[in-house]
Amino acid sequence: MRVPATEQIIRVLAHKGMQVFTGDHYDLNIVGIRSDNIAANRFDDLLVVFYQRADAWCQLAFPFTTDPGSFWLNNPMNVKGTAVLKAGQYREAFQIGLHQGNYTALVQHAPLTVLRDNDRDAELDFRDAVEETGMFGINIHRARATGESAQVDKWSAGCQVLANADDFDVFMALCRAAARRWGGKFTYTLLNERDFGLLV
């Protein structure tokens, strides 16, 4: 997927009536962009982080998954199906904490809305999905501790996951800098690749 320019993302957010954070110095906009590809198990989505500094936009983009791996799609932990985060903006829904008690990441702090994919195959299918809002332990974290993971596999059962450990370290450094200036709660926005085709 091509990385959209900051201005394009801002236009999509404005079109959807979503907040853009414009404070100087690490007032982070954390945006996931879900690929139109419905096949699971690849890091084919994007995590884009952008913020203003000295009246200019800074942007970083990382390989990412917004979808569960094929293992969990085929073997749901919940009888209703595997959680797939619904697109939308989740205000102050994450904070810095420990992912599964093991390492520092962004962890769920407020309710999120998921779609339960329960047809037990390796493709995303929302036609008959059950929608549910609550606390599900959906975090923003990394895959393997070093290097880059080629496949999602068991790294996500609904979490938002960076493929590369070094990218994750950069992301968390930005989050820590933001927390020192703006407080410890983070808004996460999930868009779809097709949203950018609607720009005129």
C-alpha positions in Angstrom: 0.0 0.0 0.0 1.3 3.5 -0.9 1.8 5.7 2.1 -0.6 8.7 1.9 0.7 12.2 2.4 -0.1 13.9 5.7 -2.4 16.3 3.8 -4.4 13.4 2.3 -4.9 11.8 5.7 -6.0 15.1 7.2 -8.6 15.5 4.3 -10.0 12.1 5.0 -10.2 12.8 8.7 -11.9 16.1 8.1 -14.4 14.5 5.6 -15.3 12.0 8.4 -15.6 14.7 11.0 -12.7 13.2 13.0 -10.3 15.1 15.2 -6.8 16.2 14.0 -4.3 17.1 16.7 -2.4 20.2 15.8 -0.5 21.1 19.0 3.2 21.8 18.5 5.8 19.2 19.5 4.5 15.5 19.7 0.8 16.1 19.7 0.5 12.7 18.0 -2.0 11.6 15.4 -1.9 7.8 15.4 -3.6 6.4 12.4 -4.0 2.8 11.2 -4.9 2.3 7.5 -6.4 -1.1 6.7 -5.6 -2.6 3.3 -8.5 -3.4 1.0 -7.0 -6.9 0.7 -9.2 -9.3 2.7 -6.6 -12.1 3.0 -5.3 -12.2 6.5 -1.9 -13.1 7.9 0.3 -10.4 6.2 1.6 -7.1 7.5 0.0 -5.3 4.6 -1.6 -2.4 6.5 0.1 0.8 7.7 0.6 2.7 10.9 1.1 6.4 10.2 2.1 8.8 13.0 2.2 12.5 12.2 2.5 15.6 14.3 3.4 19.3 14.0 6.8 20.6 15.0 7.8 24.2 14.3 4.8 24.7 12.1 5.7 21.8 9.8 4.2 18.3 9.7 6.4 15.4 10.6 5.3 11.9 9.5 6.5 8.3 10.0 4.9 5.2 8.5 5.4 1.5 9.5 4.4 -1.9 8.2 1.5 -3.0 10.4 -1.5 -5.3 10.8 -4.9 -4.1 11.9 -6.3 -7.7 11.5 -5.9 -10.9 13.4 -3.6 -13.6 12.1 -5.0 -16.6 10.3 -4.4 -18.9 13.3 -6.9 -16.9 15.4 -9.3 -16.4 12.6 -9.4 -20.2 12.2 -9.4 -20.8 16.0 -11.4 -18.1 17.7 -10.8 -17.6 21.4 -14.4 -16.2 21.7 -17.4 -18.3 20.7 -18.8 -15.2 18.9 -15.7 -15.1 16.7 -12.4 -13.4 16.4 -12.3 -9.7 17.2 -11.5 -7.3 14.3 -11.3 -3.7 15.3 -14.0 -1.6 13.6 -12.8 1.5 11.7 -13.4 4.7 13.6 -11.7 7.2 15.9 -11.2 6.0 19.5 -10.6 9.1 21.7 -8.1 8.6 24.5 -8.6 4.8 24.2 -5.0 3.8 24.8 -2.3 4.5 27.4 1.3 3.3 28.0 1.4 0.1 29.9 2.5 -3.5 29.7 1.4 -5.8 26.9 0.5 -9.1 28.5 2.7 -8.0 31.5 5.8 -8.5 29.3 6.9 -5.2 27.7 5.9 -1.6 27.3 3.3 -0.9 24.6 0.1 1.1 24.1 -2.7 -0.8 26.0 -6.4 -0.5 25.8 -7.8 2.1 28.3 -11.3 2.7 27.1 -14.0 0.7 25.2 -13.4 -0.2 21.6 -15.8 -1.6 19.0 -15.0 -4.9 17.3 -16.6 -7.0 14.6 -16.6 -10.7 15.4 -15.5 -12.8 12.3 -16.8 -16.3 13.0 -16.6 -18.1 9.7 -13.3 -19.7 10.6 -11.3 -19.0 7.4 -8.2 -16.9 6.7 -10.2 -14.0 5.1 -11.8 -11.0 6.7 -15.6 -11.3 6.4 -17.9 -8.8 8.1 -21.2 -9.6 6.3 -22.7 -11.5 9.3 -20.3 -10.2 11.9 -21.6 -9.5 15.4 -20.6 -6.0 16.6 -19.5 -5.6 20.2 -18.1 -2.7 22.3 -16.1 -3.2 25.4 -12.7 -4.0 27.0 -11.0 -6.7 25.0 -7.3 -6.3 25.7 -6.7 -4.9 22.2 -3.3 -3.3 22.4 -0.9 -1.6 19.9 2.3 -3.7 20.2 5.1 -5.4 18.2 5.5 -8.9 16.8 8.9 -10.5 17.5 11.3 -8.9 20.0 14.0 -8.4 17.3 13.9 -8.1 13.5 10.9 -8.1 11.3 8.1 -10.7 11.1 6.9 -11.7 7.6 3.5 -13.2 8.8 1.1 -12.3 11.5 0.4 -15.9 12.6 -0.3 -15.7 16.4 1.0 -12.2 16.9 -2.5 -10.7 16.7 -5.9 -12.0 18.0 -7.3 -8.5 17.4 -4.5 -6.3 18.4 -2.8 -3.7 16.2 0.7 -5.0 15.6 3.9 -3.5 14.1 5.9 -6.0 12.0 9.4 -4.6 12.9 10.8 -4.4 16.4 13.0 -1.3 15.6 10.0 0.5 14.2 8.1 -0.3 17.4 10.9 1.2 19.4 10.7 4.4 17.4 6.9 4.5 17.8 7.1 4.0 21.6 9.8 6.7 21.9 7.4 9.1 20.2 4.6 8.0 22.6 6.8 8.6 25.6 7.7 12.1 24.3 4.0 12.8 23.7 3.0 11.6 27.2 5.5 13.9 28.9 4.0 16.9 27.1 0.3 16.0 26.5 -0.5 13.4 29.1 -0.7 9.7 29.1 -3.9 9.0 27.0 -3.7 8.4 23.2 -6.3 8.6 20.5 -6.2 5.9 17.8 -7.9 6.3 14.4 -8.5 3.3 12.1 -9.2 4.1 8.4 -9.7 1.9 5.4 -7.5 2.1 2.2 -10.7 2.7 0.2 -11.4 5.9 2.2 -8.6 7.6 0.2 -10.3 6.8 -3.1 -13.2 9.0 -2.0 -11.0 12.1 -2.1 -11.9 14.6 -4.8 
